[in-house]
Amino acid sequence: MHTAAFLYPWDVVGDPDAAARLADLGIQQVTLASAYHSTRALTPRHPRHRIVTARHAAVLYPPDARRWAGRTLRPYTQDWVPGADPFGAALQSLTEAGLEVHTWVVLAHNSRLGDEHPSAVVRNAYGDAYPWAPCIARGEVREYLVDLAAEAAVRPGARGTELESCGWYGLAHLHAHDKIGGVPLSGAGQYLMSLCFCSVCSDGYTASGIPAAEVRAGVRRALEPLWAGREGAGGRPAAAPSGERAAERDRIEELLGRDLAGVVRTWRDRAARSLQRAAVRAVREAAAGEFRVLLHADPAAHRCGANAGVDPADVLAHADGVVVPCTGDDAARADALGPFAGRPATATVAANLTVVTGMGGSPGTLAADAAHAVSLGANALRLYHGGLASDGDLAAVRHALRTTASGIGD
């Protein structure tokens, strides 16, 4: 089975042993970040540093000045990895080690953009702005994201791409010194707090059949018991027979009412599908020859974040495949992969498994987890994350990929 590990350019640039070490794991591909959000990352084996602080979202290659000339929304460059093109330098090292390289492009997640352009971001039902979450229903944001997808995905030497956060981002965010956990939010609560009420979305709700003021009031009414410490949208609902995602959908409709929930869902689904189709199309037009385009995706359209919610049938009608979050127990994996069971024969359904113990991963059970994912219809693996993992984690990955009878390292 085709297996890839995620990697940052700073894991490779300046470390002459990095590429060979990755190839020795038994993987065939590296999914290498070319456009990424702000982060603080560990580099446990790098000869020059142990921590890299990417202060803001940026591209890790030199952007095309002509493409972005005169544009209000444009990608930011970086200065925390040496060299003019750290992505290109890392790609060269990895390909020389025999690894196929695909780009890893983060789209609708950019705190600096939101800070500098507050009109472009998601605003919740209370009017609070989410600087990290550009509103994908806005024309200027959609245009920026589509052009960024094309440029960041199709880098010289790359054989394909994986687009992360190609859809709605919302409340959930690994923010510095985060203090929003005092009131627990279920999946339904996360959704309600992620609904956007910027001017464009407000007009969209009204045009879809219910005045925006009524939608806003309904959302705030549904959330009020939560803030008061009553049941409301908080807590974790019992999973429906068909899984946690179905339980969340049912709860959202219960809280908002069928009509209001339907109007919101219709507007947001239309915006997400439009962005996803346009981004895939732009990448394909920019690429020469065969170039596979995958989306990091969650099969529940109401979910927000890095794994953007999609309609499983719709997304595989235009993308070459999906990367699906599969870390967790067997039930969680079945809930995530099950909706993609009827995929086209040519589509990639990659099970994304965390292999960093310190981040909740389980490299020691990789073989069993991968075999279970295969039984549910996965035909590829993604391992998060080749640069962040300890030596012990990597040794467990190497053992699993080399010795398992399921053939996941083929």
HELIX and SHEET records of a PDB file:
HELIX    1   1 PRO A    9  ASP A   11  5                                   3    
HELIX    2   2 ALA A   18  ALA A   23  1                                   6    
HELIX    3   3 ALA A   65  TRP A   68  1                                   4    
HELIX    4   4 PRO A   86  GLU A   96  1                                  11    
HELIX    5   5 SER A  111  GLU A  116  1                                   6    
HELIX    6   6 PRO A  118  ALA A  120  5                                   3    
HELIX    7   7 GLY A  139  ALA A  153  1                                  15    
HELIX    8   8 GLY A  187  SER A  194  1                                   8    
HELIX    9   9 SER A  199  SER A  208  1                                  10    
HELIX   10  10 ALA A  212  TRP A  227  1                                  16    
HELIX   11  11 GLU A  244  LEU A  256  1                                  13    
HELIX   12  12 ARG A  258  ALA A  286  1                                  29    
HELIX   13  13 PRO A  312  VAL A  315  1                                   4    
HELIX   14  14 ASP A  330  LEU A  337  1                                   8    
HELIX   15  15 GLY A  338  PHE A  340  5                                   3    
HELIX   16  16 THR A  357  MET A  359  5                                   3    
HELIX   17  17 PRO A  363  THR A  365  5                                   3    
HELIX   18  18 LEU A  366  SER A  375  1                                  10    
HELIX   19  19 ASP A  391  THR A  403  1                                  13    
SHEET    1   A 9 ALA A  58  VAL A  59  0                                        
SHEET    2   A 9 GLN A  29  TYR A  36 -1                                        
SHEET    3   A 9 HIS A   2  LEU A   7  1                                        
SHEET    4   A 9 ALA A 380  TYR A 384  1                                        
SHEET    5   A 9 THR A 348  THR A 354  1                                        
SHEET    6   A 9 GLY A 321  PRO A 325  1                                        
SHEET    7   A 9 ARG A 292  ASP A 298  1                                        
SHEET    8   A 9 GLY A 160  GLU A 164  1                                        
SHEET    9   A 9 GLU A 100  VAL A 106  1                                        
SHEET    1   B 8 ALA A  58  VAL A  59  0                                        
SHEET    2   B 8 GLN A  29  TYR A  36 -1                                        
SHEET    3   B 8 HIS A   2  LEU A   7  1                                        
SHEET    4   B 8 ALA A 380  TYR A 384  1                                        
SHEET    5   B 8 THR A 348  THR A 354  1                                        
SHEET    6   B 8 GLY A 321  PRO A 325  1                                        
SHEET    7   B 8 ARG A 292  ASP A 298  1                                        
SHEET    8   B 8 ALA A 308  GLY A 309  1                                        
SHEET    1   C 2 THR A  39  LEU A  42  0                                        
SHEET    2   C 2 ILE A  51  ALA A  54 -1                                        
SHEET    1   D 2 VAL A 121  ARG A 123  0                                        
SHEET    2   D 2 ALA A 129  PRO A 134 -1                                        
END                                                                             
